[in-house]
Amino acid sequence: MSVERDTGLMGDVVLRPARPGEAASISALAMRSKAHWGYDKEFLAACEADLTIDPAWCDGVRLIVAVGGEELLGYSRVSGEAPDGELDGLFVDPRAIGTGLGGQLLRAAIATARSLGMTRLGIDSDPGAEPFYLHAGAVRVGESPSTVIPGRMLPRLELSLISTAP
């Protein structure tokens, strides 16, 4: 992946592959981001295992971080095998929500997925994030059961990665 810079967003932000030694910091960011949306402590505690990043996922390809100076501001992660990919995480630090960083991370995930030969990304979306993905071109294709709370259903979305431009 090439490094992407944006000097108009919270200073100088760099998108780059995650490093294994950053796994704990990335996990903490995911928890901060999830907490921003007002979930209670019990729900957040139940989410902790799902939001913990395995250092092995920092393979130099599939997990991208956004860094401003020395500060971790967000990440996106792609999994799966072509042609079907999965957006397995996209989180932005609460201070950077609404700045366009989420869109940058989604575009980076899409570029990564395409480079791996994927033609679509499945997304099990947090209900609060569904409008973000729909705005980016995803379509709702159903629901998926939560891996955290039995009986809770999440919006199941799909994003086509096939360009329709001539």
ChimeraX attribute file (.defattr): number of C-alpha atoms within 10 A of each C-alpha:
attribute: neighborCount
match mode: 1-to-1
recipient: residues
	/A:1	14
	/A:2	8
	/A:3	11
	/A:4	12
	/A:5	16
	/A:6	14
	/A:7	10
	/A:8	9
	/A:9	13
	/A:10	14
	/A:11	11
	/A:12	12
	/A:13	22
	/A:14	18
	/A:15	24
	/A:16	20
	/A:17	21
	/A:18	24
	/A:19	17
	/A:20	16
	/A:21	11
	/A:22	15
	/A:23	18
	/A:24	14
	/A:25	14
	/A:26	26
	/A:27	20
	/A:28	16
	/A:29	22
	/A:30	26
	/A:31	20
	/A:32	16
	/A:33	21
	/A:34	21
	/A:35	15
	/A:36	13
	/A:37	11
	/A:38	9
	/A:39	10
	/A:40	9
	/A:41	10
	/A:42	8
	/A:43	13
	/A:44	17
	/A:45	12
	/A:46	13
	/A:47	17
	/A:48	16
	/A:49	11
	/A:50	15
	/A:51	19
	/A:52	17
	/A:53	22
	/A:54	13
	/A:55	15
	/A:56	11
	/A:57	17
	/A:58	20
	/A:59	13
	/A:60	14
	/A:61	18
	/A:62	22
	/A:63	24
	/A:64	27
	/A:65	26
	/A:66	26
	/A:67	18
	/A:68	19
	/A:69	12
	/A:70	7
	/A:71	11
	/A:72	18
	/A:73	26
	/A:74	26
	/A:75	30
	/A:76	27
	/A:77	27
	/A:78	25
	/A:79	20
	/A:80	16
	/A:81	12
	/A:82	15
	/A:83	14
	/A:84	18
	/A:85	24
	/A:86	20
	/A:87	24
	/A:88	20
	/A:89	20
	/A:90	22
	/A:91	25
	/A:92	25
	/A:93	23
	/A:94	17
	/A:95	11
	/A:96	15
	/A:97	15
	/A:98	10
	/A:99	13
	/A:100	11
	/A:101	23
	/A:102	23
	/A:103	15
	/A:104	18
	/A:105	22
	/A:106	22
	/A:107	14
	/A:108	26
	/A:109	27
	/A:110	24
	/A:111	15
	/A:112	21
	/A:113	28
	/A:114	18
	/A:115	13
	/A:116	19
	/A:117	15
	/A:118	21
	/A:119	18
	/A:120	21
	/A:121	25
	/A:122	22
	/A:123	24
	/A:124	23
	/A:125	24
	/A:126	14
	/A:127	11
	/A:128	9
	/A:129	13
	/A:130	20
	/A:131	13
	/A:132	13
	/A:133	19
	/A:134	14
	/A:135	9
	/A:136	13
	/A:137	14
	/A:138	21
	/A:139	18
	/A:140	18
	/A:141	13
	/A:142	12
	/A:143	14
	/A:144	15
	/A:145	14
	/A:146	15
	/A:147	13
	/A:148	15
	/A:149	11
	/A:150	8
	/A:151	9
	/A:152	11
	/A:153	17
	/A:154	18
	/A:155	21
	/A:156	20
	/A:157	22
	/A:158	23
	/A:159	22
	/A:160	16
	/A:161	20
	/A:162	10
	/A:163	7
	/A:164	6
	/A:165	4
	/A:166	3
